[in-house]
Amino acid sequence: MTDRILPLPKDLEVLNFIKNFIEENGWSPIVVEICEGLGLSRKSVGAIARRIDNLEELGLIVRTKYTMRSLYPTEMLDELEHTTNRKEREHGV
């Protein structure tokens, strides 16, 4: 657990990439896509995973462990839930 209360600049870079990816694609990125999107090699997955851990500890993202495409910025949750509920209503789910 981190003692920090503010994210580091590299944490924010990852967070902004996740937000933009979701806005463009409609789903969250996997760690390899974050690496590639930030111009890092696939060998950087450990560093990105630590950034994601930091963001989660700071309450800036939520995720479901052991599930692909489960990174969501907390500020987007209401919007995503609203969109999902609307789609479910439209399709009678």
N, CA, C and O atoms as a DFTB+ gen file, in Angstrom:
372 C
 N C O
     1  1       0.844      -1.181       0.000
     2  2       0.000       0.000       0.000
     3  2       0.884       1.238       0.000
     4  3       1.938       1.272       0.635
     5  1       0.435       2.239      -0.719
     6  2       1.224       3.458      -0.851
     7  2       0.843       4.485       0.210
     8  3      -0.309       4.556       0.637
     9  1       1.832       5.283       0.631
    10  2       1.575       6.365       1.571
    11  2       1.249       7.658       0.842
    12  3       0.868       8.652       1.461
    13  1       1.401       7.641      -0.484
    14  2       1.133       8.840      -1.274
    15  2      -0.364       9.108      -1.342
    16  3      -1.178       8.187      -1.268
    17  1      -0.712      10.374      -1.483
    18  2      -2.122      10.727      -1.682
    19  2      -2.351      11.321      -3.069
    20  3      -3.492      11.546      -3.472
    21  1      -1.271      11.572      -3.792
    22  2      -1.364      12.096      -5.148
    23  2      -0.654      11.150      -6.105
    24  3       0.368      10.559      -5.755
    25  1      -1.192      11.005      -7.310
    26  2      -0.527      10.140      -8.288
    27  2       0.737      10.801      -8.838
    28  3       0.846      12.026      -8.894
    29  1       1.679       9.965      -9.238
    30  2       2.885      10.453      -9.894
    31  2       2.559      10.799     -11.347
    32  3       1.556      10.323     -11.878
    33  1       3.387      11.617     -11.997
    34  2       3.122      11.963     -13.403
    35  2       2.970      10.743     -14.310
    36  3       2.122      10.744     -15.203
    37  1       3.774       9.709     -14.096
    38  2       3.655       8.511     -14.936
    39  2       2.356       7.762     -14.652
    40  3       1.788       7.139     -15.549
    41  1       1.885       7.821     -13.403
    42  2       0.581       7.234     -13.079
    43  2      -0.511       7.946     -13.876
    44  3      -1.397       7.307     -14.443
    45  1      -0.436       9.275     -13.912
    46  2      -1.435      10.061     -14.643
    47  2      -1.381       9.800     -16.139
    48  3      -2.406       9.832     -16.820
    49  1      -0.188       9.543     -16.647
    50  2      -0.043       9.218     -18.067
    51  2      -0.795       7.918     -18.384
    52  3      -1.482       7.823     -19.401
    53  1      -0.660       6.930     -17.510
    54  2      -1.375       5.665     -17.688
    55  2      -2.874       5.883     -17.551
    56  3      -3.650       5.364     -18.354
    57  1      -3.294       6.648     -16.541
    58  2      -4.715       6.925     -16.336
    59  2      -5.320       7.621     -17.548
    60  3      -6.404       7.245     -17.996
    61  1      -4.648       8.612     -18.075
    62  2      -5.157       9.326     -19.243
    63  2      -5.229       8.423     -20.470
    64  3      -6.156       8.535     -21.272
    65  1      -4.253       7.528     -20.615
    66  2      -4.310       6.590     -21.725
    67  2      -5.535       5.688     -21.597
    68  3      -6.236       5.448     -22.580
    69  1      -5.791       5.192     -20.396
    70  2      -6.952       4.315     -20.169
    71  2      -8.245       5.056     -20.511
    72  3      -9.107       4.510     -21.200
    73  1      -8.385       6.287     -20.036
    74  2      -9.588       7.086     -20.327
    75  2      -9.779       7.266     -21.826
    76  3     -10.864       7.026     -22.356
    77  1      -8.723       7.688     -22.501
    78  2      -8.815       7.929     -23.948
    79  2      -9.117       6.646     -24.710
    80  3      -9.892       6.660     -25.666
    81  1      -8.513       5.544     -24.297
    82  2      -8.737       4.266     -24.961
    83  2     -10.210       3.870     -24.841
    84  3     -10.826       3.447     -25.820
    85  1     -10.767       4.009     -23.641
    86  2     -12.177       3.658     -23.432
    87  2     -13.078       4.553     -24.265
    88  3     -14.026       4.069     -24.883
    89  1     -12.800       5.841     -24.292
    90  2     -13.617       6.766     -25.073
    91  2     -13.570       6.436     -26.563
    92  3     -14.579       6.570     -27.256
    93  1     -12.420       6.011     -27.060
    94  2     -12.268       5.703     -28.484
    95  2     -12.798       4.325     -28.867
    96  3     -13.310       4.144     -29.971
    97  1     -12.678       3.347     -27.959
    98  2     -12.991       1.963     -28.304
    99  2     -14.233       1.394     -27.638
   100  3     -14.818       0.433     -28.136
   101  1     -14.642       1.978     -26.515
   102  2     -15.812       1.473     -25.806
   103  2     -15.495       0.374     -24.808
   104  3     -16.409      -0.145     -24.167
   105  1     -14.244       0.004     -24.656
   106  2     -13.822      -0.983     -23.663
   107  2     -12.448      -0.596     -23.154
   108  3     -11.757       0.219     -23.764
   109  1     -12.058      -1.181     -22.042
   110  2     -10.774      -0.812     -21.452
   111  2      -9.621      -1.574     -22.099
   112  3      -9.815      -2.661     -22.644
   113  1      -8.425      -1.003     -22.036
   114  2      -7.259      -1.655     -22.639
   115  2      -6.704      -2.757     -21.739
   116  3      -6.936      -2.771     -20.530
   117  1      -5.971      -3.675     -22.354
   118  2      -5.186      -4.618     -21.573
   119  2      -3.802      -4.008     -21.390
   120  3      -3.448      -3.041     -22.065
   121  1      -3.031      -4.571     -20.484
   122  2      -1.739      -3.974     -20.127
   123  2      -0.816      -3.850     -21.339
   124  3      -0.128      -2.841     -21.484
   125  1      -0.792      -4.847     -22.199
   126  2       0.075      -4.782     -23.388
   127  2      -0.334      -3.608     -24.280
   128  3       0.532      -2.938     -24.844
   129  1      -1.623      -3.350     -24.417
   130  2      -2.081      -2.213     -25.224
   131  2      -1.661      -0.890     -24.597
   132  3      -1.361       0.069     -25.308
   133  1      -1.639      -0.835     -23.279
   134  2      -1.169       0.379     -22.604
   135  2       0.313       0.580     -22.919
   136  3       0.736       1.687     -23.253
   137  1       1.095      -0.489     -22.811
   138  2       2.528      -0.397     -23.137
   139  2       2.720       0.125     -24.550
   140  3       3.464       1.080     -24.773
   141  1       2.046      -0.505     -25.506
   142  2       2.200      -0.107     -26.901
   143  2       1.720       1.325     -27.125
   144  3       2.354       2.085     -27.857
   145  1       0.612       1.691     -26.505
   146  2       0.059       3.029     -26.679
   147  2       0.946       4.124     -26.115
   148  3       0.917       5.263     -26.581
   149  1       1.735       3.771     -25.107
   150  2       2.648       4.740     -24.505
   151  2       4.053       4.649     -25.090
   152  3       4.980       5.307     -24.616
   153  1       4.199       3.819     -26.133
   154  2       5.496       3.702     -26.792
   155  2       6.510       2.878     -26.026
   156  3       7.716       3.044     -26.211
   157  1       6.031       1.989     -25.164
   158  2       6.917       1.139     -24.377
   159  2       6.946      -0.261     -24.977
   160  3       6.038      -0.648     -25.712
   161  1       7.980      -1.007     -24.665
   162  2       8.059      -2.384     -25.161
   163  2       7.136      -3.271     -24.314
   164  3       6.716      -2.902     -23.217
   165  1       6.843      -4.431     -24.854
   166  2       6.014      -5.394     -24.121
   167  2       6.704      -5.858     -22.838
   168  3       6.054      -6.400     -21.944
   169  1       7.995      -5.648     -22.749
   170  2       8.741      -6.012     -21.541
   171  2       8.418      -5.083     -20.378
   172  3       8.821      -5.347     -19.245
   173  1       7.695      -3.998     -20.646
   174  2       7.361      -3.021     -19.613
   175  2       6.058      -3.334     -18.889
   176  3       5.566      -2.504     -18.124
   177  1       5.494      -4.508     -19.115
   178  2       4.200      -4.819     -18.491
   179  2       4.275      -4.756     -16.970
   180  3       3.308      -4.350     -16.326
   181  1       5.401      -5.149     -16.384
   182  2       5.549      -5.083     -14.928
   183  2       5.485      -3.653     -14.420
   184  3       4.851      -3.381     -13.401
   185  1       6.135      -2.745     -15.121
   186  2       6.119      -1.331     -14.724
   187  2       4.709      -0.759     -14.847
   188  3       4.263      -0.005     -13.982
   189  1       4.014      -1.116     -15.916
   190  2       2.641      -0.631     -16.101
   191  2       1.726      -1.244     -15.042
   192  3       0.836      -0.567     -14.527
   193  1       1.936      -2.503     -14.718
   194  2       1.131      -3.151     -13.674
   195  2       1.300      -2.433     -12.340
   196  3       0.334      -2.280     -11.594
   197  1       2.514      -1.993     -12.035
   198  2       2.738      -1.231     -10.791
   199  2       2.018       0.113     -10.837
   200  3       1.472       0.558      -9.828
   201  1       2.013       0.761     -12.001
   202  2       1.280       2.030     -12.141
   203  2      -0.221       1.805     -11.910
   204  3      -0.888       2.604     -11.252
   205  1      -0.728       0.717     -12.459
   206  2      -2.142       0.382     -12.287
   207  2      -2.439       0.113     -10.806
   208  3      -3.463       0.553     -10.285
   209  1      -1.542      -0.608     -10.138
   210  2      -1.705      -0.843      -8.693
   211  2      -1.754       0.478      -7.934
   212  3      -2.593       0.661      -7.052
   213  1      -0.849       1.403      -8.281
   214  2      -0.832       2.721      -7.633
   215  2      -2.161       3.439      -7.838
   216  3      -2.732       3.986      -6.894
   217  1      -2.650       3.435      -9.078
   218  2      -3.906       4.124      -9.383
   219  2      -5.078       3.507      -8.625
   220  3      -5.982       4.211      -8.176
   221  1      -5.051       2.197      -8.492
   222  2      -6.125       1.525      -7.754
   223  2      -6.054       1.869      -6.263
   224  3      -7.080       2.138      -5.638
   225  1      -4.856       1.862      -5.700
   226  2      -4.691       2.209      -4.286
   227  2      -5.110       3.643      -4.004
   228  3      -5.603       3.943      -2.917
   229  1      -4.919       4.528      -4.972
   230  2      -5.305       5.927      -4.816
   231  2      -6.804       6.143      -5.095
   232  3      -7.313       7.252      -4.937
   233  1      -7.497       5.085      -5.505
   234  2      -8.929       5.192      -5.769
   235  2      -9.267       5.838      -7.098
   236  3     -10.395       6.290      -7.296
   237  1      -8.306       5.891      -8.017
   238  2      -8.540       6.539      -9.309
   239  2      -9.044       5.578     -10.374
   240  3      -9.620       6.002     -11.376
   241  1      -8.829       4.287     -10.160
   242  2      -9.387       3.278     -11.056
   243  2      -9.937       2.130     -10.223
   244  3      -9.561       1.941      -9.066
   245  1     -10.827       1.376     -10.832
   246  2     -11.299       0.122     -10.250
   247  2     -11.058      -0.961     -11.288
   248  3     -11.022      -0.694     -12.489
   249  1     -10.895      -2.174     -10.812
   250  2     -10.705      -3.292     -11.733
   251  2     -11.179      -4.572     -11.071
   252  3     -11.263      -4.681      -9.848
   253  1     -11.479      -5.513     -11.911
   254  2     -11.803      -6.849     -11.460
   255  2     -10.557      -7.684     -11.704
   256  3     -10.118      -7.836     -12.844
   257  1     -10.004      -8.211     -10.664
   258  2      -8.783      -9.006     -10.811
   259  2      -9.049     -10.249     -11.642
   260  3     -10.140     -10.818     -11.603
   261  1      -8.055     -10.654     -12.382
   262  2      -8.073     -11.859     -13.201
   263  2      -9.108     -11.803     -14.318
   264  3      -9.548     -12.840     -14.813
   265  1      -9.490     -10.608     -14.710
   266  2     -10.423     -10.420     -15.808
   267  2      -9.801      -9.444     -16.797
   268  3      -9.329      -8.375     -16.407
   269  1      -9.799      -9.805     -18.058
   270  2      -9.252      -8.899     -19.070
   271  2     -10.195      -7.716     -19.269
   272  3     -11.406      -7.832     -19.080
   273  1      -9.633      -6.604     -19.646
   274  2     -10.385      -5.396     -19.984
   275  2     -11.291      -4.949     -18.841
   276  3     -12.477      -4.683     -19.035
   277  1     -10.714      -4.875     -17.663
   278  2     -11.512      -4.507     -16.499
   279  2     -10.966      -3.293     -15.765
   280  3     -11.206      -3.142     -14.567
   281  1     -10.238      -2.423     -16.457
   282  2      -9.692      -1.209     -15.857
   283  2     -10.619      -0.041     -16.168
   284  3     -10.816       0.300     -17.334
   285  1     -11.187       0.572     -15.140
   286  2     -12.083       1.692     -15.365
   287  2     -11.768       2.835     -14.414
   288  3     -11.754       2.641     -13.198
   289  1     -11.516       4.019     -14.949
   290  2     -11.335       5.190     -14.091
   291  2     -12.606       5.422     -13.281
   292  3     -13.708       5.356     -13.825
   293  1     -12.462       5.691     -11.999
   294  2     -13.634       5.862     -11.141
   295  2     -14.516       7.013     -11.614
   296  3     -15.734       6.964     -11.439
   297  1     -13.932       8.034     -12.203
   298  2     -14.726       9.165     -12.676
   299  2     -15.611       8.804     -13.871
   300  3     -16.537       9.545     -14.199
   301  1     -15.334       7.674     -14.521
   302  2     -16.125       7.251     -15.673
   303  2     -17.188       6.223     -15.306
   304  3     -18.001       5.863     -16.158
   305  1     -17.208       5.740     -14.071
   306  2     -18.107       4.642     -13.713
   307  2     -19.576       4.995     -13.891
   308  3     -20.332       4.196     -14.444
   309  1     -19.998       6.169     -13.438
   310  2     -21.405       6.558     -13.587
   311  2     -21.807       6.608     -15.054
   312  3     -22.877       6.128     -15.428
   313  1     -20.953       7.185     -15.879
   314  2     -21.225       7.286     -17.313
   315  2     -21.303       5.893     -17.945
   316  3     -22.201       5.621     -18.742
   317  1     -20.372       5.024     -17.592
   318  2     -20.364       3.671     -18.150
   319  2     -21.587       2.876     -17.691
   320  3     -22.178       2.137     -18.479
   321  1     -21.966       3.025     -16.428
   322  2     -23.137       2.329     -15.912
   323  2     -24.396       2.824     -16.614
   324  3     -25.267       2.026     -16.962
   325  1     -24.497       4.122     -16.822
   326  2     -25.650       4.699     -17.513
   327  2     -25.749       4.154     -18.938
   328  3     -26.829       3.776     -19.391
   329  1     -24.616       4.116     -19.641
   330  2     -24.588       3.602     -21.011
   331  2     -24.985       2.136     -21.048
   332  3     -25.765       1.728     -21.909
   333  1     -24.459       1.335     -20.123
   334  2     -24.784      -0.089     -20.068
   335  2     -26.263      -0.292     -19.775
   336  3     -26.911      -1.116     -20.421
   337  1     -26.806       0.444     -18.815
   338  2     -28.223       0.318     -18.480
   339  2     -29.106       0.710     -19.656
   340  3     -30.125       0.065     -19.904
   341  1     -28.733       1.753     -20.381
   342  2     -29.509       2.185     -21.534
   343  2     -29.511       1.105     -22.609
   344  3     -30.552       0.804     -23.193
   345  1     -28.333       0.519     -22.869
   346  2     -28.244      -0.545     -23.871
   347  2     -29.063      -1.763     -23.450
   348  3     -29.707      -2.399     -24.285
   349  1     -29.040      -2.088     -22.156
   350  2     -29.832      -3.218     -21.678
   351  2     -31.314      -2.958     -21.850
   352  3     -32.055      -3.861     -22.239
   353  1     -31.769      -1.733     -21.565
   354  2     -33.184      -1.392     -21.739
   355  2     -33.586      -1.473     -23.213
   356  3     -34.669      -1.957     -23.542
   357  1     -32.703      -0.994     -24.096
   358  2     -33.000      -1.013     -25.524
   359  2     -33.120      -2.437     -26.062
   360  3     -33.877      -2.695     -26.998
   361  1     -32.372      -3.350     -25.466
   362  2     -32.381      -4.732     -25.960
   363  2     -33.227      -5.653     -25.078
   364  3     -33.220      -6.870     -25.264
   365  1     -33.948      -5.077     -24.125
   366  2     -34.844      -5.864     -23.298
   367  2     -34.144      -6.841     -22.369
   368  3     -34.693      -7.892     -22.040
   369  1     -32.943      -6.500     -21.947
   370  2     -32.196      -7.389     -21.046
   371  2     -32.525      -7.060     -19.620
   372  3     -32.001      -7.693     -18.704
